[in-house]
Amino acid sequence: MLAALEGMIAELRQIGVPVSIAERIDAVQSLRHLPVDDRATVKAALRSILVKTHDHELAFDSVFDLYFTAQPPQASSPASGNSQAGPAAPGGAGGPDGQNGHGAGSGSGQRLGALDDAALTELLLAALREGNEVMLRAIASLFVDRHAGIEPGRPVAGTYYVFRTLRAGDPDRLLARLAEPGEQAPGPAPEQATDPLRRRLEVEGYEAQLEKFRQMVEAQVRQRLVDDRGAAAVARTLRRPLPEDVDFLTSSRDQIADMRAVLDPLTRRLATRLAAKRRHHRRGALDFRRTVRRSLSTGGVPVRPAFRKPHPAKPELFVLADISGSVSTFAAFTLQLMYALRSQFSRVRSFVFVDGVDEVTDVLQRSPDVVEAARHINAAGSGVWLDGRSDYGHALSGFWDTWGGEVRRRTTVIILGDARTNYHDPREGALKSVAQQARHVFWLNPEPASAWNSGDSVIARYRPFCDAVYECRNIRQLRAFVEDLD
């Protein structure tokens, strides 16, 4: 148990989940007070100790399932079927997940194994309708045995094995059958069954059950890989960055969805932190009357000066975002974050550019989210002047000519882009003019610093006119930059 815990903590640290020495000690100490044969209780306790934010819960669950795998089903007589967990039950043999009257023991497993795929699919449909998780787990185990085709010794993550198993089950076809009115279990009256809201809720319930089945299949594949190669080896092949560490420029569609889920609560935390920083890191003017009153208790000596409550002015923010294809994901996330933080600034104005530049502040205000705003921006061809290929020089010159007079000493200008000009003239003089009038100019570059100034990147020519140039490849680095804003 201690070896599994040490391995799990090491893997959590490897993927970026912060676990301190004190938390490691608490986790070890907690095992003395837990029923170690109750896997669900152990998991809940360790999660409460080691996980500090909701963003890291999925990573913890995946790593825990690797290092604290369920016990394999033990051979027993059919008479002991109800006392044993189902095949590869996540609760472990003899755990609460296995103690039930649904016949998921070894005798029942033998009977299930005698069914062909068609009969097993019908049984799966019934289990999905009833929400019978024990039966779903047993069927998932049989599907993996029959269709995954796991090859011992291969250093793979198992994604293809999961795909092969689910392809045999065909979740889309299962959902279509579950959603058919004629396939419903007896229950609601026909007029109730045709109610659109009720039908939508039923379909969402079936989708949730199918997602559980998919997770059970993944768990079964992981367990077999762990049995074959060990938890540490499987963890290396399954290792994925946390959503906050995924590179903007290389993220997949699923990773982008995970990043959006992380960004929403992040904006609220950052807004609170910025407000506190502005409130506490500045001191108001000396309050002479209060200082004199306080000095009466020290014989007229002003030992403790009193200051007026500070009312710092909020800066205004201009954000210029390159929305060309290579950096569009980065621009979308940063625009969304800056717009969500607009309460911390007196005004936020947003501009997009490719080879031209356009203001999109009104578009962001009207759109319910940044995805819808991106559709409007693309439909209107915003930021495109000629051929739609990046031309930083022309875009910056256009910004200075049109809006340069509105840049003031309270204005912070943030430029988002990789500074790749397609070998056009960078016209750094336009940025110099902006920097001379603005309070701050910051440049956020989504490329790794090792790639700067290679090829058509001219970030070195813009750098002298910026207060700072930041590498901003992921949400973690973006958050660090926002926390430094004042």
C-alpha positions in Angstrom: 0.0 0.0 0.0 2.8 2.4 0.9 4.7 1.6 -2.3 1.5 2.3 -4.4 1.0 5.6 -2.5 4.6 6.7 -3.1 4.3 5.8 -6.8 1.0 7.7 -7.2 2.4 10.8 -5.5 5.5 10.7 -7.7 3.4 10.5 -10.8 1.1 13.3 -9.7 4.1 15.6 -9.2 5.5 14.5 -12.6 2.3 15.7 -14.4 2.2 19.0 -12.5 -0.2 18.4 -9.6 1.4 20.1 -6.6 1.9 17.7 -3.6 3.9 19.0 -0.7 5.9 17.0 1.8 3.3 17.8 4.5 0.5 16.4 2.3 2.5 13.3 1.6 2.9 12.7 5.3 -0.8 13.3 5.9 -1.7 10.8 3.2 0.5 8.1 4.8 -0.9 8.8 8.2 -4.4 8.7 7.0 -4.0 5.0 5.9 -3.7 4.1 9.6 -7.3 5.2 10.2 -8.9 3.9 7.0 -10.3 0.5 6.1 -7.6 -0.2 3.4 -9.8 -3.0 1.9 -12.5 -0.3 1.0 -11.1 1.2 -2.2 -13.7 3.9 -2.5 -13.0 5.2 1.0 -9.3 5.2 0.5 -9.7 7.1 -2.8 -12.0 9.7 -1.3 -9.6 10.3 1.6 -6.5 10.6 -0.5 -8.3 12.9 -2.9 -9.3 15.2 -0.1 -5.6 15.4 1.1 -3.8 15.6 -2.2 -6.1 17.5 -4.5 -6.5 21.2 -3.9 -8.5 22.4 -7.0 -11.3 20.8 -9.1 -9.1 21.1 -12.2 -6.8 18.3 -10.9 -9.5 15.8 -9.9 -9.6 14.0 -13.2 -5.8 13.6 -13.2 -5.9 12.2 -9.6 -8.6 9.8 -10.5 -6.7 8.4 -13.5 -3.4 8.0 -11.5 -5.2 6.5 -8.5 -6.8 3.9 -10.8 -3.4 2.9 -12.0 -1.7 2.5 -8.7 -4.6 1.2 -6.7 -6.1 -1.2 -9.2 -8.9 -3.6 -8.3 -8.1 -7.1 -7.3 -8.6 -9.6 -10.1 -11.6 -11.9 -9.6 -10.6 -15.0 -7.6 -11.7 -18.5 -8.7 -14.5 -19.7 -6.5 -17.5 -21.9 -6.7 -20.8 -20.6 -8.1 -22.2 -20.8 -4.6 -20.0 -17.9 -3.5 -21.0 -15.7 -6.5 -22.7 -13.0 -4.4 -19.8 -12.5 -2.1 -17.3 -11.8 -4.9 -16.9 -8.7 -7.0 -17.8 -8.8 -10.6 -15.0 -9.2 -13.2 -12.4 -6.5 -12.5 -14.7 -4.5 -10.4 -13.2 -1.2 -9.5 -14.3 -1.6 -5.9 -11.9 -4.6 -5.5 -12.8 -8.1 -4.4 -15.1 -8.1 -1.4 -15.5 -4.3 -1.6 -18.9 -2.6 -1.4 -19.2 -2.5 -5.2 -19.1 -6.3 -5.3 -21.5 -7.0 -2.5 -24.9 -7.0 -4.2 -27.5 -9.4 -5.3 -27.2 -8.8 -9.0 -25.3 -12.1 -9.7 -22.1 -10.5 -10.9 -19.9 -13.2 -9.2 -17.9 -15.9 -10.8 -20.9 -18.2 -11.5 -22.8 -15.3 -13.1 -19.6 -14.4 -15.0 -19.5 -17.9 -16.5 -23.1 -17.6 -17.6 -22.5 -14.2 -19.2 -19.4 -15.6 -21.0 -21.6 -18.2 -22.7 -23.6 -15.5 -24.4 -22.8 -14.4 -28.0 -22.3 -10.7 -28.8 -25.9 -10.1 -29.9 -27.3 -11.5 -26.7 -24.7 -9.6 -24.7 -25.6 -6.3 -26.5 -29.3 -6.8 -25.5 -28.2 -7.4 -21.9 -26.1 -4.2 -22.2 -29.1 -2.3 -23.4 -31.2 -3.5 -20.4 -28.4 -2.6 -18.0 -28.1 0.9 -19.5 -31.9 1.5 -19.1 -31.8 0.3 -15.5 -28.6 2.0 -14.5 -27.2 -1.4 -13.3 -23.5 -0.5 -12.8 -22.5 -4.0 -11.6 -23.9 -5.6 -14.7 -22.3 -2.8 -16.9 -18.9 -3.5 -15.3 -19.2 -7.2 -15.9 -20.2 -6.7 -19.6 -17.4 -4.2 -20.0 -14.9 -6.8 -18.8 -16.3 -9.4 -21.3 -16.2 -6.9 -24.2 -12.5 -6.1 -23.4 -11.7 -9.9 -23.2 -13.3 -10.5 -26.6 -12.5 -7.4 -28.7 -9.6 -5.4 -27.3 -7.0 -7.8 -28.6 -4.4 -6.7 -26.0 -0.9 -7.7 -26.9 1.3 -8.5 -23.8 4.5 -6.5 -23.5 3.7 -3.7 -25.9 4.5 -0.3 -24.5 1.3 1.4 -25.5 -1.2 3.6 -23.7 -4.2 1.4 -24.6 -6.2 4.0 -26.5 -6.5 1.7 -29.5 -7.6 -1.2 -27.3 -10.4 1.0 -25.9 -11.4 2.1 -29.4 -11.6 -1.6 -30.6 -13.7 -2.5 -27.7 -16.2 0.4 -28.0 -16.4 -0.2 -31.8 -17.7 -3.6 -31.1 -20.3 -2.2 -28.7 -21.1 0.7 -31.1 -22.2 3.4 -28.5 -23.9 5.5 -31.2 -26.2 2.6 -32.2 -26.9 1.8 -28.6 -27.9 5.4 -27.9 -30.2 5.5 -31.0 -31.9 2.3 -29.8 -32.3 3.6 -26.3 -33.8 6.8 -27.6 -36.4 5.1 -29.7 -39.9 5.5 -28.1 -40.7 1.8 -28.8 -37.6 0.7 -26.9 -38.5 2.4 -23.7 -39.1 0.4 -20.5 -42.7 0.4 -19.3 -43.3 3.5 -17.2 -44.6 6.9 -18.4 -47.9 7.2 -20.3 -47.6 7.8 -24.0 -48.5 11.5 -23.8 -45.7 11.9 -21.1 -43.2 10.0 -23.2 -43.7 12.4 -26.1 -43.1 15.5 -23.9 -40.0 17.2 -25.4 -38.4 18.0 -22.1 -38.9 14.5 -20.7 -37.5 13.0 -23.9 -34.4 15.3 -23.7 -33.8 14.4 -20.1 -34.1 10.7 -20.9 -31.6 10.9 -23.7 -29.2 12.9 -21.5 -29.5 10.1 -18.9 -28.7 7.5 -21.4 -25.7 9.5 -22.6 -24.5 9.6 -19.0 -24.9 5.8 -18.7 -23.0 5.3 -21.9 -20.2 7.5 -20.7 -20.0 5.4 -17.5 -19.7 2.3 -19.7 -16.9 3.9 -21.7 -15.1 4.7 -18.5 -15.5 1.2 -17.3 -14.0 -0.1 -20.5 -11.0 2.2 -20.1 -10.6 1.0 -16.5 -10.6 -2.6 -17.6 -8.0 -1.9 -20.3 -5.9 0.0 -17.8 -6.1 -2.9 -15.3 -4.9 -5.4 -17.8 -2.0 -3.2 -18.9 -1.0 -2.7 -15.3 -1.2 -6.5 -14.7 1.1 -6.9 -17.7 3.7 -4.1 -17.3 3.2 -2.6 -13.9 1.7 0.7 -12.8 4.8 2.9 -13.3 5.3 1.8 -16.9 1.7 2.3 -17.8 1.6 5.7 -16.2 4.5 6.8 -18.4 2.5 5.8 -21.5 -0.7 7.4 -20.3 0.9 10.6 -19.0 -0.9 13.7 -20.3 -0.3 17.3 -19.3 -2.9 19.0 -17.1 -5.3 21.3 -19.1 -3.4 24.3 -17.7 -0.1 23.0 -19.2 -1.4 22.1 -22.7 0.3 24.2 -25.4 -2.1 26.5 -27.2 -0.5 25.9 -30.5 -0.6 22.1 -30.4 -3.9 21.4 -28.5 -6.5 19.0 -29.8 -10.2 19.6 -29.8 -10.8 17.6 -26.6 -7.9 19.5 -24.9 -9.4 22.8 -26.0 -12.7 21.8 -24.3 -10.8 20.9 -21.1 -8.9 24.2 -21.2 -12.2 26.2 -21.5 -13.5 24.4 -18.5 -10.4 25.4 -16.6 -10.5 29.0 -17.8 -14.0 29.9 -16.5 -13.3 29.5 -12.8 -9.8 30.9 -13.3 -11.1 34.2 -14.4 -13.1 34.6 -11.1 -10.0 33.8 -9.0 -7.8 36.1 -11.0 -10.4 39.0 -10.7 -10.5 38.6 -6.9 -6.7 38.5 -6.7 -6.2 41.5 -8.9 -8.7 43.5 -6.8 -7.0 42.5 -3.6 -3.6 43.4 -5.0 -4.8 46.8 -6.1 -6.4 47.4 -2.7 -3.6 46.3 -0.4 -0.4 47.0 -2.3 -1.0 50.8 -2.4 -1.0 53.2 0.5 -3.1 56.4 0.5 -2.0 59.9 1.5 -1.2 60.7 5.1 -4.2 61.4 7.3 -2.9 64.2 9.5 -5.9 64.4 11.9 -6.0 60.6 12.6 -2.2 60.6 13.0 -2.4 63.4 15.7 -5.2 61.6 17.5 -3.1 58.4 17.7 -0.1 60.4 18.9 -2.0 61.4 22.1 -1.5 57.9 23.5 2.2 58.2 23.0 2.8 61.6 24.5 2.3 63.5 21.2 4.9 61.4 19.3 3.4 60.2 16.0 4.7 56.6 16.4 1.9 55.1 14.2 1.1 57.3 11.2 -2.4 56.9 9.8 -3.1 56.9 6.1 -6.2 57.6 4.1 -7.9 54.6 2.4 -6.4 54.3 -1.1 -8.7 54.6 -4.1 -6.3 53.6 -6.9 -7.4 54.4 -10.4 -8.1 51.4 -12.7 -6.0 51.3 -15.8 -7.5 50.9 -19.2 -6.5 48.0 -21.4 -6.0 47.7 -25.1 -5.6 44.1 -26.4 -4.3 43.5 -29.9 -4.6 39.9 -31.0 -3.2 38.1 -34.0 -6.0 35.8 -35.2 -4.1 34.2 -38.1 -4.5 30.4 -38.2 -1.2 29.6 -36.4 -2.1 31.4 -33.2 -5.9 31.7 -33.3 -6.5 29.3 -30.3 -4.1 31.4 -28.2 -5.7 34.6 -29.2 -9.2 33.3 -28.4 -8.3 32.2 -24.9 -6.5 35.4 -24.1 -9.3 37.6 -25.4 -11.8 35.6 -23.4 -9.7 36.0 -20.2 -9.1 39.7 -20.7 -12.7 40.4 -21.4 -13.8 38.4 -18.3 -11.5 40.6 -16.2 -13.0 43.8 -17.6 -14.3 44.8 -14.1 -10.7 45.2 -13.0 -10.0 47.9 -15.6 -11.7 51.2 -16.3 -12.1 50.1 -20.0 -11.1 47.1 -22.1 -10.9 47.5 -25.9 -10.1 44.6 -28.1 -8.6 44.6 -31.6 -7.8 41.8 -34.0 -5.4 41.7 -36.8 -3.9 39.6 -39.6 -2.6 42.0 -42.2 -5.1 44.7 -41.2 -6.6 45.6 -37.9 -10.2 46.1 -36.7 -11.8 46.8 -33.3 -14.1 44.0 -32.0 -15.0 45.3 -28.6 -18.7 45.5 -29.5 -18.6 42.0 -30.9 -17.3 40.6 -27.6 -19.9 42.5 -25.6 -22.8 41.2 -27.8 -21.7 37.6 -28.0 -22.6 35.1 -25.2 -19.1 33.5 -25.3 -15.8 33.8 -27.2 -16.8 30.9 -29.6 -19.7 32.9 -30.9 -17.6 36.0 -31.0 -15.0 34.2 -33.1 -17.8 33.1 -35.6 -18.8 36.8 -36.0 -15.2 37.9 -36.4 -14.5 35.3 -39.0 -17.7 35.9 -40.9 -17.0 39.7 -41.0 -13.4 39.1 -42.2 -12.1 41.3 -39.4 -8.4 41.9 -39.3 -7.9 41.1 -43.0 -6.8 43.8 -45.3 -5.3 42.2 -48.4 -4.4 38.5 -48.7 -5.0 37.3 -45.1 -1.4 36.6 -44.4 0.3 37.9 -41.3 1.8 41.4 -41.7 2.6 42.8 -38.3 4.1 46.0 -39.7 1.0 47.0 -41.6 -1.3 46.0 -38.8 0.6 48.0 -36.1 0.9 51.0 -38.5 -2.9 50.8 -39.0 -3.6 50.7 -35.3 -1.3 53.7 -34.6 -2.9 55.7 -37.5 -6.5 55.0 -36.4 -6.4 54.7 -32.7 -3.0 56.0 -31.6 -4.5 59.3 -30.4 -6.7 57.3 -27.9 -3.7 55.7 -26.2 -3.0 57.6 -22.9 -0.7 57.4 -19.9 -3.2 55.2 -18.2 -3.3 52.7 -21.1 -1.8 49.3 -20.9 -1.3 47.7 -24.3 -1.0 43.9 -24.6 -0.1 42.4 -28.0 -0.8 38.7 -28.6 1.1 37.0 -31.4 4.2 35.1 -32.5 5.8 38.1 -34.4 6.1 36.1 -37.6 5.7 38.7 -40.4 6.0 36.5 -43.5 9.2 38.5 -44.2 7.2 41.8 -44.5 8.6 45.0 -43.1 8.0 44.9 -39.3 7.7 48.8 -39.1 8.7 48.8 -35.5 8.4 52.6 -35.5 4.7 52.2 -35.1 5.1 50.2 -31.9 7.7 52.7 -30.7 5.1 55.5 -31.1 2.5 53.5 -29.1 5.1 52.8 -26.3 5.9 56.5 -26.0 2.3 57.3 -25.2 1.2 54.2 -23.3 1.8 53.4 -19.6 2.9 49.8 -20.4 3.4 47.7 -23.5 3.5 43.9 -23.0 4.0 41.2 -25.7 2.7 37.7 -25.1 4.3 35.1 -27.5 2.7 31.6 -27.7 5.9 30.1 -29.2 8.6 28.6 -27.1 11.4 31.1 -26.5 13.9 28.8 -28.3 11.9 29.4 -31.5 12.0 33.2 -31.3 13.9 35.1 -33.9 14.1 32.0 -36.2 12.8 32.2 -39.7 10.5 35.1 -40.2 10.1 35.8 -36.4 11.2 39.4 -35.6 10.4 39.6 -32.0 13.9 41.0 -31.3 13.0 44.1 -33.3 9.9 44.7 -31.3 11.3 43.9 -27.9 13.1 47.2 -27.2 9.7 49.0 -27.3 8.0 46.6 -24.8 8.2 46.7 -21.1 8.5 42.9 -21.2 8.0 40.0 -23.7 6.6 36.9 -22.1 6.5 33.3 -23.3 2.9 32.4 -23.0 2.4 28.9 -24.3 -0.3 27.6 -21.9 -2.9 28.7 -19.3 -0.4 28.4 -16.4 1.9 31.0 -18.0 -1.1 33.2 -19.0 -2.3 33.2 -15.4 1.2 34.1 -14.1 1.2 37.1 -16.5 -2.2 38.4 -15.4 -1.3 38.1 -11.7 1.7 40.5 -12.4 -0.5 43.1 -14.0 -1.1 46.3 -12.1 
